[in-house]
């Protein structure tokens, strides 16, 4: 077979296979991979079709590998599979040809299945020759036929070569009968296959955004799997498929008898599909390349027959820049408008310029009591051979060249960076640092003032900075105090709150005291204690004033457990005696206060006497005033 053209083909039935025909170290091998797809080896190097084609279905299939010039092609049942390989390796070996196992006495890995009609040719067979002859018996003098083992004998130890080469083989390792010898069989189950045909419902070359409808032949009980470049397309299991991208499309058709066939391949071209991005000469990182200090760069867009170009810088056309490449020494954001006939597209942007430097504060904010404030300079696209010059109010601070700096004095800080990979210097943004003042303190979460919770028995609250990070651990801080409804509660940088109410935090230091910018209102329906009703007295002549905390979302007052119509404010004046409660609502639920007993005298308390109100001389009358909580008697 040397380094020229050849064809290797055979029919098989089975579920697993190692090498069917192989030399050891040098030579060739044809096998089924673990996923059921044919694979081919030459001198130990592996090749195969572009995708997965599982043919372990219990039926006979014809498999062929053809090399024409340097191109390896793969066929199943006479249908060309997507994907090709390139090999110029010569196949010259004196190793024996093994059919159905590795050429190994230690680990032969015998093939589990049936093999027949193995043919080796020294010519590249055409697709039509493969299709027309794969099930036919061939004459020994067929042009290019150098090996032909039909394996249709019913007895004996000889495997006859029906080609003119007459290179007969034996069953097993020797001509003697052995326990592990393979057995002859004349049967090879095969399907009544349905020819799978794919047609295009329109032009197969189109602009971006368009598509073409591909259709397979239909029938009762048919199922489908579409492939692009030999790879199954997820979810593409109908008789039609809209192809929107370039590629070689085909379909695997399974008929009602579970017989599988592969269709013809249709090549689809999405015009300008290679003109979506820009490449750049030299060192690049993503869509950026250094352009700083007088150097130049060459930008390139995808090429194709009939392509025209218009380069843009910062969205403005560049006069005369109408080739597929453009060389520039100017920093900016570049795109290219590419056309092909009636199709057009604009590439994604590519940035040329210095490597930006961003200055930021870590582990806190730019304000501190005693400091220092931790600054860090970050390059957007990395770099090499970098040096850093830290400045305060425009003057170098004399710090070692490092990407980080601890600022202990107030001022405006910048960092000037020099990069060997991107010539020139770049100055960062400025950050104002203030030493001697505490930064503002917030309670997490910073973004909301009211926290509604309907499940937890406690809620975690933490003192944080404006960005929601833990409040800086400044050496000047002496204490952090928490307050609940104005009263001190224990806590440090954080606490677990178990009651609804208003929480605030104070930070005390040698630089003064700051309180939470926004007190946190916590509304809990599952807190350790229920909210309560406030009052000055539960007894009144005409009414009793009741109230609850006014930070709940909504309210419903109740008398003896029944809703009071229209009583939906945080306060209520009770005009009837009875037990009052209030249902309090937050964003996720509600909680009801314990009831309080209220007594109301609609016309004032009555004094009663015995036997009338007339007093005879020298006698007296006993007068009785009503008793009750909140009542005060004053005899006149």
FENTANOR-V287277 format. One record per helix or strand of 3 or more residues. SS is the DSSP state (A for helix, B for strand). FROM is the first residue (numbers start at 1). LEN is the number of residues. If there is no record, write none. Layout:
ss={SS;SS}
from={FROM;FROM}
len={LEN;LEN}
This chain:
ss={B;B;B;B;B;B;B;A;B;B;B;B;B;B;B;B;B;B;B;B;B;B;B;B;B;B;B;B;B;B;B;B;B;B;B;B;B;B;B;B;B;B;B;B;B}
from={6;28;38;45;61;71;112;127;145;198;212;223;240;247;260;266;288;297;307;325;332;343;350;357;373;386;404;411;422;431;441;450;459;477;487;494;501;512;520;544;554;571;578;590;596}
len={11;5;5;4;8;6;10;7;5;3;5;6;4;8;3;5;3;4;7;4;9;4;4;6;7;7;4;9;6;5;3;4;6;8;3;4;9;5;5;4;6;4;8;3;5}
